[in-house]
Amino acid sequence: MTLWNGELPFYPQPRHAPGFSVPLLIVILVFLALAASFLLILPGIRGHSRWFWLVRVLLSLFIGAEIVAVHFSAQWSVGGMNTNTSYKAFSAARVSVHVGLHVGLAGINITLTGTPVQQLNETIDYNERFNWRLGENYAEEYLEALEKGLPDPVLYLAEKFTPSSPCGLYRQYRLAGHYASATLWVAFCFWLLSNALLSMPVPLYGGLALLTTGAFTLFSIFAFASVSSVQLCPLRLGSSTLTTHYGAAFWVTLATGILCLLLGVAVVSLHYSRPSALRTFLDGSGKDYGSQAKGNFPLILNNPLHKQFGALDLTTSTKL
């Protein structure tokens, strides 16, 4: 039962690497739809407040979209190399390929692309996903990959991340991914809270919520970066060694955390120094709510019925 010059027919049809994961694409489309909906109603906002609302809403949507999207990204730690290595088990054939390793919060993606793609009378283009999120069993997925007969480079890298591997990569990245994911969801909750508070006449608490959002976002960065403190075992394929570095998701999350901190500091600072300018930016009105917020003047409430009926002198007497 062999085809293609003695190679086992593990994959009768060529496999192509997807560009995006489905959950990531859904998140991007949802936030793009929200942004498009706001842009449609933007012409209905009069005056200069239109541009204030544009900056405010788009910044907020970017922060929320980034916090959610990076959960489903495999670009937290990436690595790749070109090498000449064995292709399938029980075969001495060697192929020239590009091997890629993409580590996310919930698992890894291993890509294998031939250079050129057509070698040994078949298309070498693989993208295999192995998950360690809650409810998933990485060891079972690795056993399924063995049964399917995936190429040797894919199985080699996948085996390095198994729970039984002496490298310890599974425990490092799995724990770091869980902690980073948990702190990011907390940051998302505070992002929702900050939007609600900044829409109310309590900008100080909205700024504090933004500071907390940035703090938890940076906590996720520190949690994932903790894996670099432990010496990783070498990943060798042929005569080359695969090295990893922080990917786009890591750096975008870091930038988002710093952005939230800067915005939070700006809101809190303006609340105490220039409250009227802060209110102008938040709702486009120039009313001065700051004097009462700072406690310089008392809050006076006028009752129109007081002037109409005058002051009433009420006397209570009791007859025994």
C-alpha positions in Angstrom: 0.0 0.0 0.0 2.5 2.6 -1.1 2.2 5.4 -3.6 4.4 8.3 -4.8 7.7 6.5 -5.1 7.4 4.4 -2.0 6.0 7.0 0.3 3.1 6.1 2.5 -0.2 7.9 1.5 -0.8 9.6 4.9 -2.4 12.6 3.2 -4.1 11.8 -0.1 -4.9 15.5 -0.5 -2.6 18.5 0.0 -3.1 20.5 3.2 -2.8 24.3 3.1 -1.9 26.5 6.1 -4.7 28.9 7.1 -4.0 32.6 7.4 -6.2 33.2 10.4 -7.9 31.1 13.0 -11.7 31.2 13.0 -12.1 32.7 16.5 -9.5 35.4 15.8 -11.3 36.3 12.5 -14.6 36.5 14.3 -13.3 38.9 17.0 -11.8 41.2 14.3 -15.0 41.2 12.3 -17.1 42.0 15.4 -15.0 45.0 16.4 -14.7 46.2 12.8 -18.5 46.1 12.6 -18.8 48.2 15.8 -16.3 50.7 14.4 -18.1 50.9 11.0 -21.4 51.4 12.8 -20.0 54.3 14.8 -18.5 55.9 11.6 -21.9 55.7 10.0 -23.5 57.8 12.8 -20.5 60.1 13.2 -21.7 62.8 10.6 -24.8 63.2 12.9 -22.6 64.6 15.7 -22.3 68.4 15.4 -19.3 70.7 15.9 -15.9 69.9 17.2 -17.3 67.2 19.5 -17.4 64.9 16.5 -13.6 64.6 16.5 -13.5 64.1 20.2 -15.9 61.2 19.9 -14.0 59.8 17.0 -10.7 59.6 18.9 -12.4 58.4 22.1 -14.4 55.6 20.5 -11.8 54.3 18.1 -9.1 54.2 20.9 -11.5 52.3 23.1 -12.4 49.8 20.4 -8.8 49.2 19.6 -8.0 48.4 23.2 -10.9 46.1 23.6 -10.3 44.3 20.3 -6.6 43.8 21.1 -7.3 42.4 24.6 -9.8 39.8 23.2 -8.0 39.0 19.9 -4.6 38.1 21.5 -6.3 35.2 23.3 -6.7 33.4 20.0 -3.4 34.4 18.4 -0.4 32.1 18.0 2.0 34.9 17.7 3.2 35.3 21.3 6.4 33.4 20.7 7.6 32.5 17.2 10.5 30.9 15.5 11.5 29.5 12.1 14.4 28.0 10.2 15.3 26.5 6.8 16.8 23.0 7.0 17.3 19.8 5.2 15.8 16.9 7.1 14.0 13.5 6.9 10.4 13.7 5.8 8.5 10.6 6.8 9.0 7.6 9.0 10.5 4.4 7.5 11.9 6.5 4.6 15.4 7.7 3.9 14.2 10.5 1.7 15.2 14.0 2.8 13.5 17.3 1.9 14.4 21.0 2.0 11.8 22.7 4.1 11.0 25.8 6.2 9.8 24.9 9.7 7.9 27.4 11.8 6.9 27.3 15.5 4.1 29.6 16.7 3.3 29.5 20.5 0.0 31.0 21.8 -1.7 31.1 25.1 -3.8 28.0 24.4 -1.4 25.9 22.3 1.1 25.8 19.5 1.0 25.8 15.7 3.7 24.0 13.8 4.1 24.8 10.1 6.1 22.9 7.5 6.5 24.3 4.0 8.7 22.8 1.3 11.3 24.9 -0.5 10.0 24.4 -3.2 6.5 23.3 -2.1 6.4 20.4 -4.6 8.8 17.7 -3.6 8.7 13.9 -3.7 5.7 14.1 -6.0 3.5 15.8 -3.3 2.7 19.2 -1.8 4.6 19.9 1.4 2.4 22.5 3.2 1.3 21.7 6.7 -0.2 23.7 9.6 -0.9 21.6 12.7 -2.5 22.8 15.9 -1.9 21.2 19.3 -3.9 22.6 22.2 -3.4 22.7 26.0 -6.3 24.9 27.0 -8.7 23.7 29.7 -10.7 20.8 28.5 -8.1 19.8 25.9 -5.7 16.9 26.2 -2.4 17.6 24.5 -1.1 14.1 24.8 -4.1 12.7 23.0 -3.7 15.1 20.2 -0.1 14.1 19.9 -1.1 10.4 19.7 -3.6 11.3 17.0 -0.8 13.0 15.1 1.3 9.9 15.3 -1.6 7.8 14.0 -2.1 10.2 11.1 1.5 9.9 10.2 2.5 13.5 10.2 6.0 14.4 8.8 8.9 13.9 11.1 9.7 17.6 11.7 6.2 18.2 12.9 6.2 15.2 15.2 9.6 16.1 16.6 8.6 19.6 17.7 5.2 18.4 19.0 6.9 15.8 21.1 9.1 18.4 22.7 5.9 20.0 24.1 4.3 16.8 25.5 3.8 16.5 29.3 6.2 13.6 29.4 9.0 15.3 27.6 12.1 16.0 29.8 12.3 19.5 28.2 9.5 20.8 30.5 8.2 23.1 27.7 4.7 21.9 28.3 4.5 23.0 31.9 6.3 26.3 31.3 4.2 27.5 28.4 0.9 26.0 29.6 1.1 27.7 33.0 2.3 31.0 31.5 -0.5 30.9 29.0 -3.2 30.2 31.6 -2.0 33.0 33.9 -1.7 35.4 31.0 -5.1 34.5 29.7 -6.7 35.0 33.1 -5.2 38.4 33.7 -6.2 39.5 30.2 -9.8 38.6 30.9 -9.7 40.7 34.1 -8.2 43.5 32.0 -11.2 43.2 29.6 -13.7 43.5 32.5 -12.0 46.7 33.7 -12.0 48.0 30.1 -15.8 47.6 30.0 -16.0 49.3 33.5 -13.9 52.2 32.3 -16.1 52.8 29.3 -19.2 52.9 31.6 -17.6 55.2 34.1 -16.2 57.6 31.5 -19.7 58.0 30.2 -20.9 59.2 33.6 -19.9 62.3 35.5 -17.2 60.4 37.4 -14.1 60.6 35.2 -11.8 60.0 38.1 -13.0 56.5 38.6 -13.0 55.9 34.8 -9.3 56.9 34.8 -8.6 54.6 37.7 -10.3 51.7 35.8 -8.1 52.5 32.8 -5.0 52.3 35.0 -6.2 48.9 36.3 -6.8 47.8 32.8 -3.2 48.7 31.8 -1.8 47.1 35.0 -3.5 43.7 34.3 -2.5 43.8 30.7 1.1 44.2 31.7 0.7 41.4 34.3 -0.2 39.1 31.4 3.1 40.2 29.6 5.1 39.4 32.7 3.4 36.1 33.2 4.2 35.0 29.6 7.7 36.4 29.8 8.4 34.2 32.8 9.0 31.2 30.5 12.2 32.9 29.3 13.7 32.7 32.8 14.2 28.9 32.4 16.7 27.4 30.1 14.9 25.8 27.2 16.2 22.6 25.6 17.6 23.0 22.0 15.3 22.2 19.1 17.4 20.7 16.4 16.3 19.6 13.0 19.1 18.4 10.7 22.0 20.6 11.1 20.0 23.7 12.2 18.7 24.8 15.5 15.3 26.5 15.9 15.3 29.6 18.1 12.2 31.5 19.2 11.6 35.2 20.0 8.6 37.2 21.1 6.0 37.7 18.4 3.6 40.4 17.3 0.9 39.5 19.9 3.4 40.0 22.7 4.6 43.4 21.6 1.1 44.7 20.7 -0.2 43.6 24.1 2.8 45.4 25.7 2.0 48.6 23.7 -1.7 48.3 24.7 -0.9 48.1 28.4 1.4 51.1 28.2 -1.3 53.0 26.2 -3.9 52.2 28.9 -1.6 53.4 31.6 -0.9 56.7 29.8 -4.6 57.3 29.2 -5.4 56.6 32.8 -2.7 58.9 34.1 -3.9 61.6 31.6 -7.5 61.3 32.8 -6.6 61.4 36.5 -4.3 64.3 36.0 -6.8 66.4 34.0 -9.5 65.6 36.6 -7.4 67.5 39.3 -5.7 70.1 37.1 -8.2 71.0 34.3 -11.6 69.3 34.8 -13.4 71.5 32.3 -11.0 70.4 29.5 -11.5 66.8 30.5 -15.3 67.1 30.3 -14.9 68.8 26.9 -13.0 65.8 25.7 -15.3 63.3 27.2 -18.7 64.7 26.1 -17.9 67.7 24.0 -19.5 70.2 26.5 -17.7 73.1 28.0 -19.5 73.1 31.3 -17.3 73.5 34.4 -18.0 70.6 36.7 -14.6 70.8 38.2 -15.1 73.4 41.0 -17.6 71.2 42.8 -15.5 68.1 42.1 -12.5 69.7 43.7 -14.5 70.9 46.7 -13.8 74.7 46.2 -17.5 75.7 46.3 -20.5 74.2 48.0 -23.2 72.5 46.0 -26.3 74.8 46.0 -29.7 73.5 45.1 -32.4 76.0 44.4 -36.0 75.1 45.1 -38.5 77.2 43.1 -41.3 76.5 45.6 -39.3 78.3 48.3 -39.8 81.8 46.7 -43.4 81.1 45.8 -44.7 80.3 49.3 -42.0 82.0 51.4 -40.5 80.6 54.5 -43.1 78.8 56.6 -42.8 79.1 60.4 -44.2 75.8 61.7 -45.0 75.7 65.4 -46.1 72.5 67.1 -48.2 72.7 70.3 -49.6 70.0 72.4 -52.7 70.4 74.6 -53.1 68.0 77.5 
